[in-house]
């Protein structure tokens, strides 16, 4: 086996593009006082950087697809997390990575698990828990699926470059934990173990046909991540996360803020809204015909101005899109559709 692994000595792992494959197959030597693992960890960081552009494309494609059936919310790590610490691995410590792109991810099953655990602590067993997470009937041994779907959380592309964080744990009683010693003692030697943890912002997706249940599930997940944490070693401070505003959420907040300001100024219609107008009459201004328009319904007494005046006759109906609201001049700026 060792002679086969000597082939790795000639490999330049810094040119790798899948950290998951590197972690699972390309450690050179497990008995050289951690130096091979440190080289491997550096290669995994390089691989994440090398695959960033491709990963970003996949992230956006997945995002577009999921947006049709689910809603998203972003959470950033408070410190670091270790998802998949106890998974089967050639190293002492595992890490859950996307198998295709090698970028850290959090499985949907883990998100559902910590949210369900938090829900059971807060509400106990009952209708709320069964609705969200499903139940098993003891009487008939029948299973019912939960009302909410939890998807894998992917790291946002902007966090890829600094996703992997060098970390260390120092068990003081390795022989006892491995069964080589009957009991721990004060004479046991500490054994530093180097490993990688993860830092960054993840995009979580939850699907549900009822928006109220979906919002409630997100609130439970947010509280669970903040109070319990997710992944391994949460009792040591790992795994805590807090919600952050995504660019889309920030844009929506700005839109609502502007919409409220327009409402307060007396505008009844919103930007991007399609309205129907009637050409009340045609008048001649400086030798050119110009139509005067009015709302067919819901007139809020604001001026109507087209970027490019449509050619119509008196009495004609025109559909127009509101592209801008000019609060200073109390006018809708319109574009014919």
N, C-alpha and C positions, 0 to 999 in steps of 0.2 A: 504493500500500500504506500509506504513512504517513497519508494522509487517512482511510483506513479505521480505522487504529489510534487516531485522535483521539477516536473514540467512547469509548475507555477512560478518557479524561481525566475524564469525568463519572461514572464508576462508583465507588461506595463499596465497595472491595474488603474492607473490614473486616467486612462482613456475609456474606462467602462462607462456605460450609460444606464445601467440598471442596478441600483444599490441592493435591491432584494435578491437578485441573482448572485451578486458578489458576497453578500452576507451568508447565503446558504451554501455556496459551492467553492469560494475562492480564498478561504483562509489558508495560508501557506504552512504554518506550523503552530500547533496548539501547546507546545512544550518549550517555548523559548522566552519565558518570563514576560509574556504579554506583548513583545515587540511586534509580532505578526498581527496581533489583533489591532494594535494601534495603526499599523500600516493599512489594514483592512478598513478601519474606520475613516481614515483620511481618503481612501479610495472611494468609499461610499459617499462622502461629501462631494468629491469631484464628480461622481456619477450623477448625483442630484443636480448639480450645476449643468452638466452636459445634456441632461434630458429636459431641462426646464422649458425650452420653447415648445417641444413636442407635447409635454405635459400640459402646458397652458392651452394648447389647441384642444386637447382631449377634455380638459376641465370645462372649457366654454361650450363644447358640444354637449357634454353631459348636463351642464347647467340649463341649456336651452331645452333639452328633452324633459328634464325633471320639472321645469317650471310649468309644464302643462298639467301635471298631476300632483304637485306638492309645492310647499312654500319653504323658503330658506331663512336661516338666521346665522350670523357669524359669532363665533366664540374664540377668544384668544386665551392662551395659556397664562396662568399666573405662576411663573417659574417654568417648570417643565413637566411633561407627562411621559409615562412609559406604557404604551398600549402593547399587549402581547409579551409581557416580561417572562411569563412562564411557558411560552409556546415551545414546541419541539425545535431544537436548534443545535448546531454544532458548537455554539458558544455557550457560556454560562447564562447569558441573558438574551432573551428574544426581543423582537421588535416587529410590530405589525406594519408592513409596507405594502403598497399597491404592487401586486405581482407583475403587472404589465409595465409600469413606469418607475417602480422602485421608490416612490415618494411616500412619506408617512401618511397613514390614514387611521381613522377610528371606525371599527366595524359597527354597522347598524345594530347588531345583536348586543354589543357592549353598551351602546347608548340606550337601547330599550331596557337592558338589564338594570343599569343604575337608576334610570327614571322610574322603573317599576318598583325597585327597592325603596326609593324615596317616597313614592306614592303610598306604598304599604305602611311606611312609618308614619306618614301624615294622616292618611284616611283609613288605613287598615283594609282588611278584605271586605269586599262589597261591590255595589253596583259601579262605582267610579273606577275601581281597579279592573273589574271584569270588562267594562266597556272599552277601556283603553288598551288593555293588554291581553284580553281573552281569558278563558277559564276552562277547567276540566271538570266534568260532571262525575262525581264519585259514584253516584247511583248507577249510571249507565256507561261510565267510562267513555264519555263523549267529549270531544274538544270543540271549543268555539274560538274562532280567530278574534283578535282584538280589532277595535274600530279604527286604530291609528297605525300607519306604516312608518317605521323608522329606517332611513337609508344610511349607507356609509357616509361618514363625514370626510371630505377631502380637504387637504391643505390648500389654501389659496396660493396661486403661483407667486405672488409677491413675497411669500414667506419661505419659499424653497431654498434660497441661498443660505439662510441661517437656520435651517430646520433642525439639523443634527447638532447636538450639544454634548461635548465631552463631559462625562460624569464618572463618579467612583462610589462604590459602596465598600464598607470594611467590616465583614463579619468577624466577630471575635472568637467564635466557637465553631469553626468549620468542621472539625472532626466530629463534634457532637451532632451537628445538623446532618452530616452525611452518614451517621450511624457507626463511625469508627471508634467513638468514645461513648462510654456509658453515661457520662454526665459532664456538663460544662464546668470549668474551673477558672480561677483567676490567673492560672499559669498558661492558658492557651494563647497562642500568637494570633494577632489580627492578620487577616489576609485581604489586602486591597484587591478589588476586582474592578477593572476599567470597563465601562460600557457607554452606550449612546442613549441619551434621552432626547426628547423632541420639544421644540419651542416654536410658537407661531400661531397663526389664526386659521381656524378650520371653518368650513361652511357646512352647516348641518341642514338636513332636509327632512321634513315630516309631511306625510300625506294623509289627508282625511277629507271626506266629502262634506263635512260639517265644519265651517270655519271656527265656530265657538269651541268645539272639542280640540281642533288643531291648535288654536291659541292657548288653550288650557294645557295641552301636552307640552307645548314649547315652554310655558311658564314652569311646569314641573321639571323639565329638563334643565332649564336655566338655574333653578334653585338646587337641583341635585348636583350639578357641576360646581356650583359655588360653595355648597356646604359639605358635600361628600367627596367630590372628585371622581375621576375615572381612570381606569388602568391600574397598574401595580404600584405598591408602596405608598398608597394614599395616606396611611397613618404616619408616614414620615414627611408629609407635606407635598408629595407629588400629586399631579392630576387635577388640581383646581383650575377652573376656567371661569371667565366672565364674558357676558355678551358685549358685542361692539356693533356699532351702526355700520351697515354696508353702504357702498355708494348709492345703491338703489333706494335704500331706506332714507338716506340723507336727501336724495333727490325728491322723494315722495314727501318728506317733511317740509322741504322748501316749497314744493308745489302747493301743499295744503296751507302753508303760511301765506303765500301770495294769493291763493284763492280767498282766504279769509279777509285779507286786506282789500281785495276787489269787492267782496260782498259788503264790507263796511263802507266802501265808497259808492255803493248803490248799483253795482253791476250784477245783473241776474244771471249772466251767461259766463262760461269759462273758456279759457284758451283751449284750442283744439276741438271745441264743440261745433257741430254743423247746424246752422240755422237756416230757416227759409224766409226770404224777403220778397216783398212785392215792389215793383217799380211804380211809384205813385204817379209820377209824371216825368216828362222830358222837357228840359229847359235848355236854352241856348246861352252859353257863356263864352264871350270873346269869339264868337263865330263857331263854336263847337257845341254839339249836343251833349248834354250831361243828364244822366238819370238821377232822380231823387228816390231813395228807397226807404221803406218802412217795414217794421216787423209785422209778420202776419198774425203773431200772437206773442204775449209776454213782453210788450214794449216797456223798456225801463228808461225811455226818454234820453238815451245816449246817442251821440253822433255815430253814423255809419260811414266808414271810409274804406274804399277798395284800393289795394296797391295798384291794380290795373283795372280800370273801370270797364265792366262788361257792356257789350253792345246789345241792348234790349229795347223793346217797345213799352210804352205805358201799359200797365196792367200785367206785364209778364212776371212770373215767379222765378226767383233765382236762389239756388242753394249756395251758401258761402261758408267757409271755414274761418273761425276766429283765430288768427295767427298771433295777435298781440292785443293787449289792452293798454290804452294810453290814458292813465288816470289823471294826468295833468290837464289834458284837453277833453276829458270825459268822452272818449271815443273808442269804438271797436275798430281795429284794423283787420280788414277782411281779404280773403282770397277766394275767387270763384272755384267751385269744385264741379 
